[in-house]
Amino acid sequence: MSLLELRGVDKSYGGGAPVLSNVHFAVERGESVAIVGYSGAGKTTLLSILAGLVMPDRGAVVFQDRPVTGPGPERGVVFQNYSLLPWLTVYENVALAVRAVFRNWSLERQREQVERFIDVVNLTPAKEKRPPQLSGGMRQRVALARALAMDPDVLLLDEPLGALDALTRATLQVEIERLSRESGKTMVLVTNDVDEGLLLCDRVVPLSKGPGATLGPSFVVEQPRPRQKREFLRDPQIKRMRFAIMEWLVESGRPERPRSPSADAMEGVPKTAEVIP
């Protein structure tokens, strides 16, 4: 049984053109999956549906074989824009989430949970600072600490590094991979950076260009984590996989529906038994 699923999901807004069409997706417990695609293709909508923040027009969202009808603490979300309360300190932003989820815990246990995850993201020296006093990378660490402190079953990341400079982004890529691996959390990452998806996740699934975006085949990344970025991206198998994903995405932007990647592009590329229609 998959941990979290989308079954035949369609979504449009205000009766307009469909954003998503017939999306099937499943993630297993402990798995790390990247959904990659063009900006504006519908990645955030897809993640919002997984989080229960947006309801599909048709189809079902299922968590542990139960229908999802709204947001829940078992699905932690990290947004690109941090979504921190600027008048609260780092400690208070994380504590707000902990108190909401663990209302029956003692104040001491809540405090220990907050401080533990602030320390996990290396922000203990800054815990009394407010978001305007922090860099973009530090704010994103607060958002990660807040989501992890809720102890969700699955962590949903909505392009969490998209607004950061290249150096900060590379640093936080290492941190996100470490946190995912050490915590054993299930993770779904949406990004427009194919290399980022390959580097951080066990599986990469491309999302076609809209309107009516749908998911393509799954590409399994067999190399063990952690991965050294420079050597990993030079690996011939990863290069072929990267090319095959990019080819599928480019074809998805043409007037006709995307075809399967070419045989040359797919040679030596691991595939899952399941192909998402």
N, C-alpha and C positions, 0 to 999 in steps of 0.2 A: 504493500500500500504506500503510495507516494505521500509525502508530508503535505505538499501544497500543490494544487492543480487549477488550471483553467480548462474548461471543457466547452469547446465550440463558442467562444466568446465573441460577440459583436458589440461595438460601441460607436455611437455618433453623438454629436452635441447639437441641440436645438433643431433637430430634423435635417441637419446638413449632411454632407457627404460622410460616409463611414470613416472613422479613424482606424478602427481595428475590425477585421473581418475573419470569422471562423478561426480564432486563435485557440490552439491546443498547446498546453505547456504543463510539465510536471517536474518537480524537483524532489529528490530523495533526501531523507534525513542525513545531515552531515555533508551534503554535496555543496559545491560552490559553482554557481552558474552565472555566466555573463550573457546578457542580451545586448547585441551591438547593432547599431543602425544609424541612419541619417538623423541629423537634428530635425525635429518636427515630424518624424515618422510616426510617433505615437508611443515611444518608450515610456515616458512619464505616465501617460494614461494607463498603459499596461501595468506598470508598477503600482499605481494608485488603486487599480482594481484588485491586485494581489493583496494590497494593504487593507482593502475594505473601505477606502476613502471615496471611491467612485463605484457605482453599481453598473454592471453591464446591461445593455438592452436585451441581449439574448445570450443564452448559455449559462454556465454555473462556475462559481468559484468555490473550491472545496479545500478545507483544511482538516487533515486527518479524517477524511471521509465524512466530514460534517459541512453543511453549507455555510459560507461566509455571508453574513448580513450587515457587517459593519467593521470598523477597526477593533482591534483587540491587542492586549499586551503580549500575546504569543507571537505577534508580528511587529518587530521594531523597525522603524523607518528613519533613515538618515537622508535629509534633503540637501540639494546643492546649495541653497541659500541659508543653511545652518538652522534657521527657525529658532533662534535663542531669544529670550527676553532680555533686552538691553539693560534694564534697571536692576537685574539680579546678577549676583556674582556667579563664577563658575560653579562653586559648591551649590548655590541655591538653584541654579538651572537644572543640575543633575538631581538634587534632592526633590525638586518638584515632581519629577517623573517617578522617583522611588516611592515617595509618599502616596502617589496616586495608585500605584500597582500593589504595594505591600502595606496596605493600611493597617493590617493586624499585627505587624511587627512592632517591637518596642522601639523607642526613639534611638536607643543605643545601637540596635541592630541596623536600623535605617542609616544611621551615621556611618557605621562600618561599611555598609554597601556603597554608599556615596564615595567615601574616601578611597575604597579599594579601586573603584573604576576610574576615578580621577588619577590615581597613581598608575594604573594600567596604561593610560595614554600619556603618561609623563607630564602631568600638569599640576602636580601637588604644589610647586612653588608659586603657581598663579591662581590658586583656588579662590582667593579673595578678590581677584580682579573681575571687572565687568567686561562684557563683549567688546565695547568700543576701545578698551585698552589692549585688546589682543590682536595679533595678526590673523590673516585669513586661515592659515594653516592651524593655528591654535584654536580658532573658533570651530573648525571642522573636527578637531580632536574632542572638544566639549560635546559636540553633537554625537560623536561616536561613543563617548563615555556615557552619555545620557541613554542612548539606545541599549548599550550593553548592560548597564545597571538595571534595566528592566527585566533582564534574563529572558529574552524572547527565544522561542524555538527557531525562528528564522529572522535573519537580518536582511532588510530590503534597502539597497543603496541606490539613490536616484542621482546619478552622475555627481557623486560627492566631491570629486576633484576637478570638475570642469571649470571652476572660476579661479583656480589657483595658478600661480606661475609655475614654470616647468620644474624648477629645482624643488619647490615645496611639494609639487605633485609627485615627483619621484620619491621624495622622503615619505610621504603619506601612503604611497603604494606599498612600500615595504611594511609600514605599520599595519595597514589593513590586512595584508596577507598574513602577517604574524598573528594578529588578533583572531582572524578567522581560523587559522590552523591551531593555535594554542587553545582556543575556547571550544573548538569542535562545532561551532555554530553552522547551521545551514545558512548559505548566503546567496542572494540574487542581486547582481550588480547590473545596472543599465548604464551604458556608456557609448559614445561615438568613436572611441579609440580602440581599434581592433587589437593592437599590441597590448593595451592595458588588460583587456579581457583575457587574452592568451596568457599573460604573465601571472594574473591573480587567481584564475579559476580553473576548475577541473573540466569544464565544458563550456563551449561558446556556441550561441545560437543567434544567427543573424535575423533581423527584422526587416522586411521589405519596405521600400519607400511607399508612402501612402499616395492617395487615399485608399482605405481598405487594406491597411498593412496586415501582413500575416507572417508567421515564423517559418524559417527555412530549416534545413537539416542541422542536426547537432554535430559539432566537431569536438571530439574527445581529446583532451590534452593529457598525454600519458606520463610526461616527465614529472618526477616527484617534486614537491615543494619543500622548502623554499627554493626559488629559482634565481640565479644570478642573471640580471637583465641582459647584460652585454652578451654573454655566452649563449643564453637561452634564445635570444632573438636571431642569433647567427646560425642556430641549428638548422640543417637542411630540411628536416621534416617540418619544423615550425614555419620555415619560410614557405614551404609548399602549402601548408594549412592556411597561413595568412593570405597567400595569393588566392586560394580557393574561396575563402570567405569574402575577400574583396571582390572577386569576380561575381560571386552570387549577388552581392549588394549592388554592384554596378548594373547587372542584368535586371535587377528588381526595379531599377529606375527607368527602364525602357517601357514603351507603351504596352508590349506584351508581357505576360507573366514571366517571372524569372525561371530560366531553365536550370537543370542540374549543372553543377560545375563540370568543366570539361574533364575528360579522362586524364589528360596530361596534368592538369592542375591537381587532381585528386590522387594521383599515384603516390602511394606511401602515406596517405593521410588517414589516421584512424577514424573510424565511423562508429556510431552507436547502432545497436540493433533497431532502435526506434528512430524513425524519421518523422519529424513533426510536419504535418501537411501544411 
